[in-house]
């Protein structure tokens, strides 16, 4: 069912459509090319983040942030110029331009103030990945449901003991997300996550097996009474493109 709080992108797209409709009606070539440039820069910021996250574009995180900040400042400067131009040019029809601005502003406001289930689940996945890289079992444990169980672990405690054994020595250097499929039917959700795991050079896997491997894992999530999403089941499905299970990685 359509839910405006779950779909701020709908408001954002509506605002952009209204904005370009006004540009077409008024035939303002200056605002037209500036608006296209704003969208191009916004897409560049988003694309750069994705490429760096997937290790397809190898630059440091610091340089990535600097580049994104410069592009963000360029967008802010262009928007400021557009607002000044509208105030000076459209004194009688100025009210028309408030509609797309309100729609776009509301979209960003809802996105920052109201976290949808999808955003919460995506945040959980990012946290799990980062905690694994840092070999932080305590952070992982905070995301596991109290009634957790899977095909190999009968309880949360069993899973965490397994986790601490695996991560007691250097193992994971980093992991890059390659695929993510999320199906939400509150209070349950199903996630299939595919990552490339890069191992530490000191790890036994790096020495005896290979420096990296693909992993596909299926997660069942449940929404708690406090509105948090937690993992209550995790099943390893594939490693290196071959069927695997928890019992194969004891």
N, C-alpha and C positions, 0 to 999 in steps of 0.2 A: 504494500500500500504506500502511496506517495506521502512522504513526511518531509516538510520543509526544513526541519531541524536536522534531519539526516542527510539532506541533499543541498548544502550551501552552493555547490557548483551550479545548480539550476538557477539560483538568483544571479550568480556571477555571469553566466552565459546570457541570461535575459537582459542584464544591464549592458553587456557589451553589444548585444543586438540592437537595443534601443539607442545606444550611443552612435553606432554606425548608421542607423536609420536616420537620425537627426543630421549627421554629417552629409548623407546622401541628399536629404531634402534641402538643406541649406547650401549645398555645393561648396563647402569650405575646404579647399584643397590643402591649406596649411594644417588644419587639425587632422585631416585625413591621413597625410603621410606621417605626422607625429604619432597618431594613434597606432598605426601599423608598426612603427618603430618601438613603441612601448610594449606591444604584444610580442614582438620579436625578441626584445631584451628579456622579458619575463620568461619566455620559452627557453632562452639561452641559460638563464639561471637554473631553471628546473632540470634541463637536459644535462648541464654540467654536473649537478649533484648526482644524477642517476649514473652517469658515466664513471665518475670517481667512485661511487658506491660499488659498482660492479667491476672495478679495477680495469675498465676498458680504456681509461684515460689516466695515466699514472702521473699525478702531481700531488704534492703534499696537501694535507687538510688545511694548513695555514694559508697556502697560496690559493686554494679553492675558496676559502672564506673571503680573502682579499678581493679576488676577482668578482665574486658574487656581490660583495659590498659595493664595488665600483659600479657594477651594472645596476644595482639597486639605487644608487645615488643618481645615475643617469636617468632612470625611470622617474624618480622624484623631481628632477629638474624639468623633464619634459612635461610632466603633469602640472607643475607650477606654471610653466609657460602657457599651457592650454587654458588653465583657469583664468590667468591674466587676460588672455586673448578673448575668452568668452565674456568676461566682465566688461571689457572695452568695446566689443563688437555687438553683442546681443543684449542691449539694455532693455528693449521691450519684450524680448522673448527669453529672457534669462531663466524664467521658471521652468521652461521645457528641459533644461539641462540638469535640473535637480533630480529628475526621475531616475536616469541611469546611475547617477552618483549615489543616490539613496539605495538603489538595488545592489550595487557593487559593494558599498560600505556595509550594508546589512549582511551580505554574504560573508565578508571577512569577519564581521562582528560575531555572527553565529559560529563560524569556524573556530574562533578563538575562545568563545565563552561556553559553547555547548559542544561537548565531546560526544560524538556518535559512537554506537557500538563498534562500527568498523574502525574508527580512529583508535578506540581503546584497544582493540585486538591487534591492530598494526603496531601500536606502542608496546604491547606485551611481547610481540615477536621480536622487535628491535632490542628490547631489554634482555630477552633470553639469549639472543645472539651475542650481544656485548658482554653479558655475564660469562658466557662460554669462552669467549676470547680472553677474558681476564681470569678465567678459571676460578670464578667466584661462586662457589656452591651455595653460600648463604643467600646471595641475590636470586639464584635459581629457585631455591627452596621457598622464597617469599611468593613465587608465582605458581606454586603447586597447590592444588586443592587438598584439603584434609582427607577427603575420601578417595584419593587417587588410587588407581590400580591399572595394570595392563597385563599382557600375555605372559610376562616374566616376573614382574614385581607385584606382590600381593598388596602392598601398602606404600604410602608416601615414604616411610622410613626406609624401606627396601630400596626404592629408587635413589634416595639421597645417599645411602651407603654405597651404591653402585657408582653414583656420580663422583663421590669423593675419592673412590679408588681410581677411577679413570683420570681424574684431574689432580691427583696427588703429586704428579710429576709434570714438567712442561709438556704440553701436548698441542694445543691449538694456538697458532699464531694469529690467524684471522679467518673469518668466513664471509663469503660474498653471496648475497641472495641472488639466485638465478630464476626462481619461480615461486609464486605464492598464489594459492587459490583458497578463498574464504567463502564459506556458506554459513549464513547466520539464520537460525530459527530460534529466537530467544525462548527460554533461557539457555539454549545450547548453541554451539557453533562447531563447525568442522574446518580444519585448516590442513592443507597439504603444502609443506614448505620444502623447497629444493635449494640447497646451498653448495658452494664449493668450499671445502675446508682445507686451509693451508696449514700444514703442521710445523711445529717448531723443529729446528735442525737438531736439537738435543733429544727429541722424542724418539722412542723405539719405532714408531710408525714410519717416520722420515728415514731412519737408518735401514730398516728391514723391508719396508713396503714401497712407499712412494711419497713425494713431497706434498701432494694434494690429492683430494678425491671428492667426488660428488656424493651428496647424501640427500635422500628423500625421506622425510619423516611426516607421519600423519598425527595430528593433534586433535583431541576432543576437548573443547572448552565448556565451562559452565559459568553462568552469571550468578554471582553471589548476592546476598541480600543487601550488601553495601554498594551494589552496582558494579563492582569490580569483576573482570573476567579472569578466571584461573584455569590452569591446565588440570584436567582430571583423568587424562589418558594420553599416552604417547606411544606410537608404534613405529619402529624403524622399518621402512619398506624396501629401500634400495641403497646400496653403496657401490659406487663405481659402475652404475648401470645394471648391477646384478641384484636379484632378490636377496634381502637380508632380513634378519630379525634380531631382537635383543639377545637371544641365546647364542647367536653367531659372534657377538662382540663382548662376551663375558670377560 
